[in-house]
């Protein structure tokens, strides 16, 4: 597949062939599996205090002799917290049992629960390639709700990575035809109790710009709602397909495409830094072990 490289002034510079990573068929099932694994690994474990509902200072007895005043009076024999007692008269409340007011919770969440999910390395890479291929399909981008310009998809020249001001970036994106997309993305106040729990606003996930390295553009895009800038080495299925829905409107810089082809990122034969270090590490040769030869024992001469 060939794509045009556009300048910041929306003029066509040249046409290039896309690397093999974009030839992967779109597989929503594999993308969903990879996205769910990302969400699960981000999740923070939580749980209740193991002693919650069991911190009473009052005495709780399970002996029959301490409850003999209640039998025959139609009182259930649930665990009770004794407040006071005078002979056969008890003042108590139900406690400790999950079925009573003031008791512990039944099967509470436990902090030691493991939420992480594992995914095969080749399957994860395949999901990324599939999500990358989905970003070039105009119909999928429209189905996600993006306001797609007529000349989409295309590649942008790497000069955009040098932009350091939000105003300059907004003007450049408007020239490229993303005016309605920028106005579409926004934030709204969340409904419910989440407003008081540190997540008052819900933000729209807008367009994505993929660069070859960390640059000033990342800081410039911080104040434009919905626009995200990501290093191509840090891409994953969740960034390319938020909510496991493929087709996010994405623009790659020409230097990012060149790096993708040169280093074979996300390909099955890709070797990361850790794998290269393992290969370069030389295994020390074993020294030959010398066999010890036993000296013949000296013959004892009998004294006459």
C-alpha positions, -999 to +999 in steps of 0.1 A: +000+000+000+012+035-008+006+067+011+013+104+004+036+124+026+021+159+032+039+190+044+026+212+072+012+234+045-008+204+031+012+201-001+022+167-013+059+159-011+062+123-022+046+089-021+061+059-002+054+023+002+042+013+037+062-014+056+049-049+060+035-042+095+005-025+079-004-055+057-017-074+087-055-083+085-077-065+110-086-090+138-109-074+164-108-105+185-070-104+189-071-067+195-097-071+222-076-097+240-045-075+240-065-044+251-080-063+280-046-076+291-033-039+291-063-029+312-059-058+336-022-051+341-029-014+349-055-023+375-046-016+411-054-044+436-078-034+464-095-051+494-110-046+528-094-050+562-095-087+571-107-077+606-135-054+594-167-061+613-148-081+639-133-052+660-158-052+688-146-047+724-176-067+738-174-103+746-187-129+722-192-163+736-203-194+718-208-215+749-244-229+755-244-220+792-240-183+783-270-184+760-293-205+782-316-175+790-325-171+753-336-207+744-373-211+742-380-174+736-380-175+698-346-159+693-324-170+665-290-184+675-269-161+653-235-149+667-243-120+690-224-092+706-234-090+743-239-055+755-252-062+790-267-091+809-287-095+841-297-130+849-318-143+820-322-108+805-298-100+777-291-068+758-272-078+727-271-072+690-263-095+661-226-092+650-198-110+632-222-129+609-227-115+573-265-118+577-267-094+606-266-056+609-232-045+619-216-078+609-188-085+585-192-086+548-197-119+530-168-127+506-153-091+506-127-081+480-092-093+489-061-072+482-040-104+475-061-112+444-040-112+412-056-092+384-028-095+358-033-113+326-007-129+304-006-127+266+018-144+242+045-122+228+037-130+191+000-126+198+006-091+214+027-080+184+001-094+160-026-073+178-005-042+175+001-048+137-036-054+133-046-022+151-020-003+130-036-016+098-071-006+111-059+030+115-057+033+077-093+022+071-114+053+067-147+035+074-135+021+107-124+056+117-158+070+109-174+042+128-155+052+159-170+087+157-140+106+142-146+135+118-123+122+091-110+147+064-113+138+027-076+131+021-072+107+050-051+085+054-018+102+049+017+106+064+030+140+078+065+152+074+088+150+105+090+188+109+059+186+130+080+170+157+098+203+162+067+222+171+068+233+208+038+256+211+002+246+214-010+274+192+013+264+164+002+228+166-035+237+165-029+259+134-010+231+117-038+206+124-064+230+111-045+234+079-044+197+074-082+195+077-088+184+114-108+215+124-140+196+131-122+168+148-106+192+172-140+208+181-156+173+184-131+162+211-139+176+245-147+167+281-179+165+301-187+161+338-192+125+348-226+113+362-226+096+396-203+094+426-172+094+405-172+132+406-161+130+442-135+102+437-109+120+416-125+114+382-149+143+377-144+147+339-148+123+310-125+131+281-130+121+244-102+101+229-094+120+197-067+117+171-033+102+176+001+114+163+029+089+162+065+102+163+099+086+159+111+097+194+102+118+224+100+154+212+086+189+219+054+180+202+043+159+232+043+189+254+026+211+228-003+186+225-009+185+263-034+214+262-054+202+232-082+180+245-083+146+228-051+149+208-024+124+219+013+121+208+031+088+213+066+075+206+063+046+180+084+023+203+058+027+230+027+018+210+004-009+222-031-022+213-049+000+238-034+033+224-042+023+188-077+009+196-091+025+228-119+004+243-109-025+220-126-007+191-101-006+161-099+023+137-085+053+157-076+082+134-038+082+135-011+102+117+024+088+114+054+110+107+077+099+079+106+094+103+084+071+124+076+050+093+113+048+084+121+037+119+093+011+118+107-004+086+144-002+097+141-018+131+112-041+122+092-030+152+063-053+163+073-079+136+077-116+146+114-114+140+119-082+159+146-084+186+144-058+214+172-045+235+170-073+260+171-100+234+201-083+217+220-081+250+214-118+256+227-127+221+259-105+225+267-120+258+295-145+252+293-178+271+327-184+287+345-215+274+350-242+300+386-249+308+397-285+302+400-304+335+434-320+340+432-356+352+453-362+383+476-391+379+483-410+411+519-417+418+527-454+425+531-461+462+566-467+473+575-503+481+583-510+517+616-528+521+615-552+550+644-547+574+665-577+583 
